[in-house]
């Protein structure tokens, strides 16, 4: 049970850290100086993490 809870915690921490560092930070996803392709990949990474955490298949 400990290992399962540790894995859940690590997954949640990863989603939160990525959300703060990449998706919600104005210097990354919402930076108009970034090329659209780079912003697309950050958005897809965040969407994939959220869908994996919710148990849905992103494909």
C-alpha positions as CSV (number, residue, x, y, z in Angstrom):
1,X,0.0,0.0,0.0
2,X,2.9,2.4,0.7
3,X,4.3,2.0,-2.8
4,X,1.0,2.6,-4.4
5,X,0.5,5.8,-2.4
6,X,4.0,6.9,-3.2
7,X,3.4,6.4,-6.9
8,X,0.1,8.4,-6.7
9,X,1.9,11.2,-4.8
10,X,4.7,11.3,-7.4
11,X,2.2,11.5,-10.3
12,X,0.2,14.3,-8.6
13,X,3.4,16.2,-7.8
14,X,4.5,15.9,-11.4
15,X,1.2,17.3,-12.7
16,X,1.3,20.2,-10.3
17,X,5.0,21.1,-11.0
18,X,4.4,21.0,-14.8
19,X,1.3,23.1,-14.4
20,X,3.1,25.7,-12.5
21,X,6.4,25.7,-14.5
22,X,5.1,25.3,-18.0
23,X,1.3,25.7,-18.4
24,X,0.5,28.5,-16.0
25,X,3.7,30.4,-16.3
26,X,3.6,33.5,-18.7
27,X,7.2,32.8,-19.8
28,X,6.3,29.4,-21.3
29,X,2.9,28.4,-22.8
30,X,1.5,31.9,-22.9
31,X,4.6,33.6,-24.1
32,X,3.9,35.2,-27.5
33,X,7.6,35.1,-28.4
34,X,7.6,31.3,-28.4
35,X,6.9,29.7,-31.7
36,X,3.5,28.1,-32.0
37,X,4.9,24.6,-32.4
38,X,6.8,24.9,-29.0
39,X,3.6,26.1,-27.3
40,X,1.7,23.3,-28.9
41,X,4.0,20.7,-27.4
42,X,3.8,22.2,-23.9
43,X,0.0,22.2,-24.2
44,X,-0.1,18.6,-25.3
45,X,2.2,17.6,-22.5
46,X,-0.1,19.2,-19.9
47,X,-3.2,17.7,-21.5
48,X,-1.6,14.2,-21.6
49,X,-0.6,14.5,-17.9
50,X,-4.1,15.6,-16.9
51,X,-5.8,12.9,-18.9
52,X,-3.5,10.2,-17.5
53,X,-4.3,11.4,-14.0
54,X,-8.0,11.3,-14.7
55,X,-7.7,7.7,-16.0
56,X,-8.8,8.6,-19.6
57,X,-6.9,7.5,-22.7
58,X,-5.8,10.6,-24.6
59,X,-5.8,8.8,-27.9
